């Protein structure tokens, strides 16, 4: 089944403890991206990747890192999480970066930073 | 930078009735796509409908249709014969079709409209 898989689905952590949210797609997609969703703010893009080893910042990249060493994986890394990074995170992918390509979303990761 | 505005944080509709969710956007570009996504309580983001800016004909997907007014930069979603399963958060989104360097192709979302369906 074609899908974007995010793990974990829920995560509670403490300030400063490094964490990684994994994202994997099985559709051979070139384009992958991370969004965070906050109440009253909608979804905002954190980082995106046009292909392997090609990543770039979105609207809210501060405090986050990403890597794209393989085409299928695009992990989101929080080196030193803070409470303002408590949010719902989505990974998404599409065959190419073109605007008409359908974006496939993962199921989301609810992160709480205490 | 593009912005997307959804002016109705919450709306409700009686089952089997019709409801329209509004969305306006701001852009100086001529080539772009507009989308409506549905997010039910399961949190999954589901693409409802999309519209290409160059197509004058309004997109339709079963009970969902849009009213796309390019000059007014308006993109409303009409849900006909509303069903209980339509209850969700709805997001309007914009995506440029022009590559202009960093940040290109990203989806810009509105803040969402929470739709309740009354039995």
Interface residues (C-beta under 8 A of the other chain):
Chain A: X31 X33 X35 X40 X41 X42 X43 X44 X45 X48 X56 X57 X58 X59 X88 X90 X92 X97 X98 X99 X100 X102 X103 X105 X107 X108
Chain B: X4 X9 X32 X33 X42 X43 X44 X45 X47 X50 X52 X91 X93 X95 X96 X97 X99 X102 X103 X104 X105 X106 X107 X109 X110 X111 X112
